Amino acid sequence: MRRYRARSAGALAVVAIATLCAGHAAAAVSTASATPAPAVVEPVAVVEPVAEDRAAELVAQMTVAQQAASIVMGHVAGTDAAALRSYMESGLGGFILMGANIPATEGELQALTSALTVDPALPPLIAVDQEGGIVSRLNGDDFAASTSLKDRPVDDVSAAFAARGSLTARAGITVNYGTVADFTADSRSFIYGRALGTDPTSAAERVTAATAAQEQFLGSTLKHFPGHGAAPGDSHSAIPSTGMGMEEWRATEAVPFAAGIDAGASLLMFGHLSYTAVDPAPASLSAAWHQIARDELGFHGVAVTDDLGMLLSSGDPAYADPVANGVAAVAAGNDLVLMIAGSDAGTAGQMAAGIAAAVDAGTLPAERLAEAATRVMALRLASSSATAQWAVCPDCEPVG
């Protein structure tokens, strides 16, 4: 979904008939010398109205409360399609699927993602963390992942993530929080097993391949900006920090993110990581880091927070109020706020209400909310206008 699924001649929609052949994909990633089979056959570009312009028109017609709801990605557990549909009727801009949302069969998952879409003309962003390997939500992803891909040829990364992206999109998912652009050579590091590379160059090559492969099918995401490898610790339960300065960062941690942005990543996830020489606040709440991503790295897509519930888990009293964290995240430059840990069925609505209240009180600029809502809306429009028909190839052997 490069630059909101931009394609040749500026088209924003791709109508493609694609064949996902699990056996061929497995072969492509199991042998270093194998040539990956193309996942998309003869994409046909269709000229559509520019998504950003249409998005701005739609956002201008929304109330502040509607705009606020549109930039919140919600989550509740369960596989009851009717209950999940009712949850989404509040106007949330997205939903993240976690393990407890994944039913036993692909058909059931497709029915569930369909139920999340209240308005087919404007579907929400439906997301998942499908890195493969260590972090994997979906059934059937037996493709190579970070634990082996960091030591394998780049072509294997392309093949694995093309297969992973097509499997994910076939389920009705439009966003994958699946590309770890962090790197480290320290096998004791929390992020080592999930990283695609062990140094800036190897990570950049593999992040580029993973991004380009997935963007054929859905919106891919780079994480955890500005780089978890330099900040030791686990951001699920703390706020890892580093004293690394900008000059060193540009030559190291920035490299894979810049490569992924150049490859067309649709989303950039900001980590709860403190680079104290730049800003003592976690990057997810840092205006400085959002400006760096936009101005230095040229990112124009959707900025999304890592799970804001992780800030609560850090135990830092400064981040004890989840609604305040959501407002601060938007003020810093995030376009989409995400909270899973510690949330319940009312959390997303409370977050949206808090954001709207901040605009009404003048503590969050209305222009900042409208900008965020427009970026999210553009991605939603692009997702709805780019369709593909998926078919399992009849003569493929099962993966195993």
C-alpha positions, 0 to 999 in steps of 0.5 A: 500500500505504498504511499496509500497504495499509490501505483503507476500513473498515480493510481490509488487502487489496484485490482488484481487477481492473486494466487497464494500458493502455500507450497510454492511460497514455502519452497521459496523460503526454504532454499537460499537459491530459490527464486520467489514466485510473484504473488500478484499477477498482472496488477491493473492500475485504476485511476481513482480520486486522490485519497488525500483530497477525498479524505480531507473532504470527509474529515471536514464534514465530521464533528470533533467527536467523530474525528477523535473516534476515527483516530483511535484503534480499539480492541476487545477480546473474543470471536463473537462477530456480532459483539465485535460489530456492535463495538465498532458501531461507535465509529472507531477508526480501527481494530487490532486483532490479538490472539484471543480474536483469532478463530480456528479457521480462515473462513471464520476469521474472514467472517469476523473481519467482515463483521468489523466493517460497519460501512463497506464504503469506508472500512476501518483499519483492521490490524494485526501483529504478524511478524511471523515466528516469535510474534505470530497471531494467525494460523497457517503462517509457517513461513520463515521469520526473523530468527532465521531470516537475519542469516539468510539471503535477502531474496528469502525475506522477500519470499517470506513476507510476500507469503505472509502479507498475502495470507494476512490480507486474504483474512480481511486484514488491511494493516500489519504491524509486522516489520521490526526495523530495530537491530542488534547484535546482542543475542541477550537483547529483548529485541534480538530474536524479532529483529531482521538484522544485526547491523544497520546494513543487513537490517536495512536490506531486509526491512526494504525487502519485507516492506516492498513485499507486504505493500503489494497486499496491505499497509505495512508498518515499521517499528519501533521508531527510533530504534529499540536496539540501542535502548536495552530493556523491554518496553512492555514493562519499562521505558528503555532509555539510551544516551545515544545522540543524533549523529550516532543515531543517523548512522546506525538506528535510523538506517533501517527506518529510512530504508523502509520509508523509502520502500513505501511503508504505510505506517510508522510505529513510535516506541516507548523509548527514551533517547535522552540526548534528544528528548527525555520523553518516550518517542511515542509522546515526543514531538521532536521525534515525530518532526525528525521522522517527517522532516529528516526521513521524509515519512508521509504516512500514518504515525501510530503509537505502540500500545499505550497500555505499555506505558501504564505497565511501566509503573511511571506515575507520569503515565498513569492516566491512559486518556492523558497519554492518548491526548499527549500522543496526538499532540506529539504528532501521532495520527493513530492511537492504540491501547490494548494492555489494561483496556476494556470495552469502554477504553477506546471510547474514553480515549476518543472522548478525552481527545475531543475534550482536549480540542474543545478546551483548546489544549489540543489544536483542532488542526492537529486532530484534523491532520491526524484524522485525514491521514488515517482516513486516506489510508482507510479509503485506499484500503477500500478502493484497492481490492484483490481476489485470492485463490488457493492454488489447487495443485499446491502441497501443504506447508509442513 
